[in-house]
Amino acid sequence: MHLVSPRRPDPPPLETNDVTIIAAGTAAWFVALVVVLVLKVAGTDIHDWWLWMCAAGTALGLVGVRYCVRRRNALSGR
């Protein structure tokens, strides 16, 4: 016989600083972009799509930071 225990309530959501998390990822993409550019200028055989991938990651990260800042401000009533 299987006894079913009552379901416990869900825990409250964790508070995170989304702007810092997204900004750190964006900074990592930017560092990767600089490294790939330096390697490309130095004559290393680098695939062009690596350069574009790092540039897209940086650009989308900047969009994400702006979105998170606006969302945080809207939720706090600023």
Secondary structure, DSSP 8 states (H G I E B T S, - for coil): -----------------HHHHHHHHHHHHHHHHHHHHHHHHTT----HHHHHHHHHHHHHHHHHHHHHHHHHHHHHT-
